[in-house]
């Protein structure tokens, strides 16, 4: 009786591993990438609002 249960548990585990891999690669990683880039961009934008845009200071006229 344990042989069919063992085979079924291996099939179920393999199916769950494939699902976990697809979930991580198709949903979690893109969300993390967009969130990381968006957070960095927001941080730079807020910094530039306070410190001014990058580059040399304007020359006096």
C-alpha positions as a Python dict, from the first residue, in 0.01 Angstrom:
ca = {
    (1, 'X'): (0, 0, 0),
    (2, 'X'): (283, 245, 59),
    (3, 'X'): (420, 224, -296),
    (4, 'X'): (121, 394, -465),
    (5, 'X'): (101, 654, -187),
    (6, 'X'): (473, 725, -226),
    (7, 'X'): (441, 759, -604),
    (8, 'X'): (142, 991, -566),
    (9, 'X'): (325, 1206, -313),
    (10, 'X'): (623, 1235, -549),
    (11, 'X'): (395, 1340, -835),
    (12, 'X'): (220, 1592, -611),
    (13, 'X'): (551, 1729, -485),
    (14, 'X'): (685, 1768, -839),
    (15, 'X'): (365, 1946, -942),
    (16, 'X'): (392, 2182, -645),
    (17, 'X'): (759, 2255, -724),
    (18, 'X'): (671, 2342, -1084),
    (19, 'X'): (387, 2565, -961),
    (20, 'X'): (619, 2736, -710),
    (21, 'X'): (883, 2794, -979),
    (22, 'X'): (631, 2942, -1222),
    (23, 'X'): (476, 3157, -949),
    (24, 'X'): (816, 3294, -847),
    (25, 'X'): (938, 3361, -1201),
    (26, 'X'): (614, 3496, -1348),
    (27, 'X'): (469, 3694, -1056),
    (28, 'X'): (699, 3753, -760),
    (29, 'X'): (1022, 3848, -940),
    (30, 'X'): (863, 4098, -1183),
    (31, 'X'): (673, 4261, -895),
    (32, 'X'): (995, 4289, -694),
    (33, 'X'): (1183, 4432, -993),
    (34, 'X'): (918, 4696, -1065),
    (35, 'X'): (891, 4780, -695),
    (36, 'X'): (1268, 4817, -658),
    (37, 'X'): (1307, 5040, -964),
    (38, 'X'): (999, 5243, -870),
    (39, 'X'): (1121, 5296, -515),
    (40, 'X'): (1463, 5405, -637),
    (41, 'X'): (1307, 5645, -889),
    (42, 'X'): (1080, 5794, -624),
    (43, 'X'): (1377, 5838, -392),
    (44, 'X'): (1580, 6016, -661),
    (45, 'X'): (1281, 6235, -750),
    (46, 'X'): (1228, 6340, -387),
    (47, 'X'): (1601, 6403, -344),
    (48, 'X'): (1610, 6623, -655),
    (49, 'X'): (1307, 6819, -533),
    (50, 'X'): (1509, 6912, -222),
    (51, 'X'): (1863, 6936, -361),
    (52, 'X'): (1794, 7056, -714),
    (53, 'X'): (1869, 6887, -1044),
    (54, 'X'): (2216, 6742, -1108),
    (55, 'X'): (2479, 6936, -1297),
    (56, 'X'): (2690, 7244, -1250),
    (57, 'X'): (2531, 7547, -1086),
    (58, 'X'): (2401, 7812, -1323),
    (59, 'X'): (2661, 8072, -1423),
    (60, 'X'): (2606, 8427, -1302),
    (61, 'X'): (2503, 8676, -1569),
}
